[in-house]
Amino acid sequence: MKKLIISLVTAALLLPALTLPAQATYRSDKRQDARDIRQDTRTQGREDKRECYEHDNKSNASCRHDKRENRRDGRQNARDEKW
């Protein structure tokens, strides 16, 4: 009887630890969100540069400058999200 009680108590204590799904920590969620922001910014920067060059009749250098500013803003937004 004593072994049965000990095994039931042990099972009751270990069962929740074994069945809980693994969850990411708060910081890892924030890092992932920041990474997503930076990746979206890169994609948007490429599209903006392409549209700038094709439609605005600007030089490649000025379009590149616009793209650089866009990426700089995206990096800052990612930092704000992460910290």
SERO-4910 file (N, C-alpha, C, O; in steps of 0.05 Angstrom, whole numbers):
BEGIN
 pado doro    nc1    nc2    nc3   cac1   cac2   cac3    cc1    cc2    cc3    oc1    oc2    oc3
  Met    A     16    -24      0      0      0      0     17     25      0     11     45    -13
  Lys    A     39     24     15     57     47     17     70     53    -10     73     76    -18
  Lys    A     78     32    -25     90     36    -51     70     47    -71     77     64    -88
  Leu    A     45     39    -69     24     50    -86     20     80    -82     17     95   -101
  Ile    A     19     88    -57     16    117    -51     40    133    -61     36    155    -72
  Ile    A     64    122    -56     88    136    -65     88    139    -96     95    160   -106
  Ser    A     81    118   -110     80    119   -139     59    137   -149     63    151   -169
  Leu    A     36    139   -136     14    157   -144     23    186   -140     17    203   -156
  Val    A     35    191   -117     44    219   -111     66    227   -131     65    249   -141
  Thr    A     84    209   -137    105    215   -156     93    220   -184    102    238   -198
  Ala    A     75    203   -192     62    207   -218     46    233   -219     47    247   -239
  Ala    A     33    240   -197     18    265   -196     37    289   -198     29    310   -210
  Leu    A     61    287   -187     80    310   -188     93    312   -215     99    334   -225
  Leu    A     99    289   -228    114    290   -253     96    292   -278    105    302   -299
  Leu    A     71    285   -276     53    285   -299     50    313   -311     52    316   -336
  Pro    A     45    334   -296     43    361   -308     69    370   -322     68    383   -343
  Ala    A     91    363   -311    117    371   -322    121    357   -349    134    369   -367
  Leu    A    111    333   -352    116    318   -377     95    325   -398    101    322   -422
  Thr    A     72    334   -390     51    338   -410     48    367   -419     35    372   -440
  Leu    A     61    386   -405     59    414   -414     74    418   -440     97    408   -443
  Pro    A     62    432   -458     77    438   -483    100    458   -478     98    475   -460
  Ala    A    120    455   -493    143    473   -491    134    500   -502    124    502   -524
  Gln    A    139    521   -486    131    547   -495    155    565   -495    173    564   -478
  Ala    A    156    583   -515    178    601   -517    177    622   -495    155    629   -485
  Thr    A    199    632   -487    200    652   -467    191    679   -479    189    682   -503
  Tyr    A    185    697   -461    177    724   -470    198    737   -487    191    750   -507
  Arg    A    223    735   -478    244    748   -493    248    736   -521    253    750   -540
  Ser    A    245    710   -523    248    697   -550    226    706   -568    230    709   -592
  Asp    A    202    709   -557    180    719   -573    186    747   -584    180    754   -607
  Lys    A    197    764   -566    204    791   -574    226    791   -595    225    807   -614
  Arg    A    246    774   -592    267    772   -612    256    763   -639    264    774   -660
  Gln    A    237    744   -639    225    735   -664    209    758   -677    210    761   -701
  Asp    A    194    773   -661    179    795   -672    198    816   -684    192    827   -705
  Ala    A    220    822   -670    239    841   -681    251    831   -707    255    846   -726
  Arg    A    258    805   -708    269    793   -733    249    796   -755    256    802   -778
  Asp    A    223    791   -750    203    794   -770    201    822   -780    197    827   -804
  Ile    A    203    842   -762    202    870   -770    225    876   -789    222    889   -809
  Arg    A    249    867   -782    273    872   -799    270    859   -826    277    871   -846
  Gln    A    260    835   -827    257    821   -852    236    835   -870    239    837   -894
  Asp    A    214    843   -857    194    858   -873    204    884   -883    198    893   -905
  Thr    A    221    897   -867    233    922   -876    252    918   -900    252    935   -918
  Arg    A    267    897   -900    285    891   -922    268    888   -948    275    899   -969
  Thr    A    247    872   -946    230    867   -969    218    893   -979    217    899  -1003
  Gln    A    208    909   -960    195    934   -967    216    953   -979    209    968   -998
  Gly    A    240    953   -969    261    970   -980    268    964  -1008    272    981  -1025
  Arg    A    269    938  -1015    274    930  -1042    252    940  -1061    257    950  -1083
  Glu    A    227    936  -1052    205    944  -1069    204    974  -1072    199    985  -1094
  Asp    A    210    989  -1050    210   1018  -1052    231   1028  -1071    227   1046  -1087
  Lys    A    255   1016  -1070    276   1024  -1088    269   1019  -1117    274   1036  -1134
  Arg    A    258    996  -1122    250    989  -1149    229   1008  -1160    231   1018  -1182
  Glu    A    209   1014  -1143    188   1033  -1151    199   1061  -1155    191   1075  -1173
  Cys    A    217   1069  -1137    229   1095  -1138    244   1098  -1165    241   1119  -1178
  Tyr    A    259   1079  -1171    276   1080  -1195    259   1080  -1220    265   1094  -1240
  Glu    A    237   1064  -1220    221   1062  -1244    201   1085  -1248    197   1095  -1270
  His    A    190   1095  -1226    168   1114  -1229    175   1143  -1222    162   1161  -1232
  Asp    A    194   1147  -1205    200   1175  -1196    222   1188  -1212    227   1212  -1208
  Asn    A    234   1174  -1231    256   1184  -1247    278   1197  -1231    290   1217  -1239
  Lys    A    284   1185  -1208    306   1194  -1192    331   1178  -1200    329   1158  -1214
  Ser    A    354   1188  -1191    378   1173  -1197    379   1148  -1178    365   1147  -1158
  Asn    A    396   1130  -1186    400   1106  -1170    410   1113  -1142    402   1100  -1122
  Ala    A    427   1133  -1140    438   1141  -1114    417   1151  -1095    416   1144  -1071
  Ser    A    399   1168  -1105    378   1179  -1088    358   1157  -1080    348   1157  -1057
  Cys    A    352   1138  -1097    335   1116  -1090    349   1098  -1070    336   1088  -1051
  Arg    A    374   1095  -1072    390   1079  -1053    389   1092  -1026    388   1079  -1005
  His    A    391   1118  -1026    390   1133  -1001    363   1130   -987    361   1126   -963
  Asp    A    341   1130  -1003    314   1126   -992    312   1098   -980    301   1094   -958
  Lys    A    323   1078   -994    322   1051   -984    338   1048   -958    329   1035   -940
  Arg    A    361   1062   -957    377   1061   -933    363   1073   -909    364   1062   -887
  Glu    A    349   1095   -913    333   1107   -892    310   1089   -883    305   1087   -859
  Asn    A    298   1076   -902    276   1057   -895    287   1035   -878    274   1027   -858
  Arg    A    309   1023   -885    321   1002   -869    330   1011   -842    327    997   -822
  Arg    A    340   1036   -840    349   1047   -815    324   1050   -796    326   1043   -772
  Asp    A    302   1059   -807    278   1061   -791    268   1034   -782    259   1031   -760
  Gly    A    270   1014   -800    261    987   -793    278    975   -771    268    961   -753
  Arg    A    304    980   -772    322    970   -750    315    983   -724    315    970   -703
  Gln    A    308   1009   -725    301   1023   -700    274   1012   -689    271   1009   -665
  Asn    A    256   1007   -707    230    995   -698    234    968   -686    221    961   -666
  Ala    A    252    952   -697    258    926   -687    271    928   -659    265    912   -641
  Arg    A    289    948   -655    300    952   -629    279    960   -608    279    951   -586
  Asp    A    261    977   -617    239    986   -599    222    962   -591    213    960   -568
  Glu    A    217    944   -610    201    920   -604    215    901   -586    204    890   -568
  Lys    A    241    898   -590    257    879   -575    261    888   -546    260    872   -528
  Trp    A    267    913   -542    274    922   -515    251    938   -505    252    948   -482
***
